[in-house]
Amino acid sequence: MNFVYILHCADGTLYTGWTSDLKRRFVAHNNGHGAKYTRCRRPVLLAYCELLPSKGAALSREAELKKLSRAEKLVFCARGRQGTRNILQSLQMIIPLSKLEGVDN
């Protein structure tokens, strides 16, 4: 399984990435072993995730999402909130979801 995800960092910024193991990567980000960007911005919360069929598809989608402005990402996360919950539920994962300010949750 391959995922694209958006994290809401403690300083209010957003981080976009991809992984083949969402739970492991989320824990790594919060333990300071994830991306260099998130190490000093902990704790991070999951704002969005999307399941994709292949690594190539995930990398392409990540590139698309990284081109969005912050405002566009916030709207995107809000619209994808239920899908994110469904993915986490189907994987039986308990990960704290972000409640982004200025966006209906």
C-alpha positions as CSV (number, residue, x, y, z in Angstrom):
1,M,0.0,0.0,0.0
2,N,1.2,3.5,-0.8
3,F,-0.1,6.7,0.8
4,V,0.2,10.4,0.3
5,Y,-0.4,12.4,3.5
6,I,-0.5,15.9,4.8
7,L,0.6,16.6,8.3
8,H,-0.4,19.6,10.4
9,C,2.7,20.6,12.4
10,A,2.8,22.2,15.8
11,D,3.8,25.6,14.4
12,G,0.8,25.6,12.1
13,T,2.6,24.7,8.9
14,L,1.7,21.8,6.6
15,Y,4.0,19.0,5.5
16,T,3.2,16.7,2.5
17,G,4.9,13.3,2.0
18,W,4.4,9.7,0.9
19,T,5.0,6.3,2.5
20,S,4.3,2.7,2.1
21,D,3.5,2.4,5.9
22,L,1.4,5.2,7.2
23,K,1.4,4.3,10.9
24,R,5.2,3.7,11.0
25,R,5.9,7.0,9.2
26,F,3.5,8.9,11.4
27,V,5.2,7.6,14.6
28,A,8.6,8.3,13.1
29,H,7.6,12.0,12.4
30,N,6.5,12.4,16.0
31,N,9.6,10.7,17.5
32,G,11.9,13.0,15.6
33,H,13.0,10.3,13.1
34,G,10.8,11.5,10.2
35,A,11.6,14.3,7.7
36,K,14.1,16.9,8.8
37,Y,11.3,19.5,8.3
38,T,9.1,17.9,11.0
39,R,11.7,17.2,13.6
40,C,11.5,20.7,15.1
41,R,7.8,21.1,14.5
42,R,6.4,18.3,16.7
43,P,3.9,17.1,17.5
44,V,2.4,16.6,14.1
45,L,-1.2,15.5,13.4
46,L,-2.6,13.9,10.3
47,A,-4.6,16.3,8.2
48,Y,-5.1,14.1,5.1
49,C,-4.2,10.8,3.7
50,E,-4.9,9.0,0.4
51,L,-4.3,5.4,-0.6
52,L,-2.7,4.9,-4.0
53,P,-2.1,1.8,-6.1
54,S,1.7,2.1,-6.6
55,K,4.8,4.0,-5.5
56,G,4.8,5.9,-8.8
57,A,1.3,7.0,-8.3
58,A,2.0,8.1,-4.8
59,L,5.1,10.1,-5.8
60,S,3.1,11.8,-8.6
61,R,0.2,12.7,-6.3
62,E,2.7,14.0,-3.7
63,A,4.2,16.3,-6.4
64,E,0.7,17.5,-7.3
65,L,-0.2,18.3,-3.7
66,K,3.1,20.1,-3.0
67,K,2.3,22.5,-5.8
68,L,-0.9,23.6,-4.0
69,S,-0.9,26.8,-1.9
70,R,-1.5,26.6,1.8
71,A,-5.1,27.8,1.4
72,E,-5.7,25.2,-1.3
73,K,-4.3,22.4,0.9
74,L,-6.5,23.5,3.8
75,V,-9.6,23.2,1.6
76,F,-8.4,19.9,0.1
77,C,-7.9,18.5,3.7
78,A,-11.3,19.6,4.8
79,R,-12.9,18.0,1.7
80,G,-11.0,14.7,2.2
81,R,-11.6,14.5,6.0
82,Q,-14.2,11.6,5.7
83,G,-12.0,9.7,3.3
84,T,-9.1,10.0,5.7
85,R,-11.2,8.7,8.5
86,N,-12.4,5.8,6.4
87,I,-8.8,4.8,5.4
88,L,-7.7,4.9,9.1
89,Q,-10.7,2.9,10.2
90,S,-10.2,0.2,7.5
91,L,-6.6,-0.1,8.5
92,Q,-7.6,-0.2,12.2
93,M,-5.3,2.7,12.9
94,I,-5.7,5.2,15.6
95,I,-3.9,8.4,14.6
96,P,-4.9,11.8,15.9
97,L,-6.5,13.9,13.2
98,S,-5.8,17.6,12.9
99,K,-8.6,20.1,13.5
100,L,-7.3,22.8,11.1
101,E,-8.3,26.4,12.0
102,G,-10.6,28.2,9.6
103,V,-11.8,25.0,8.0
104,D,-15.0,23.2,8.7
105,N,-14.2,19.8,10.2
